[in-house]
Amino acid sequence: MARKRSSVSKTAEQAVKKSHPATVILTIVFLIVGIAAGVLVSRQITKNDKFILNGEKTVQMEVGGAFVDEGATVISFGRDISSDVQVSGDELNADVEGVYQLVYTVDDLRWGDYRLVRVVVVGNPEGAEDFLNG
């Protein structure tokens, strides 16, 4: 048994059949121009965005010394959201020799999956030269 087509389906098919070639070409041209404009505007809005560590990426200090975290700078869509940076990773104990990693993240659409790592070397533990030399 043949299935009946709805009036909406018939109207849509007739509209497609009646589309003038110039309409199809203009639709494609406007689509391409719209995509290009969107890309250009997006690049312009985010051209000065950054997520960087303040200070050194690797810090060496003596056992018992004081570590001052310089934090990170985050610019997202032209706004400074550095105050939203979260630091996780190893719990730094300046009284215990070791290599500690601090992980910087921010809950933001632009930088959502991006992470920066600062390495803090306390004293002269085994394996520290891997971080200090490279």
Disulfide bonds with the S-S distance in Angstrom:
none
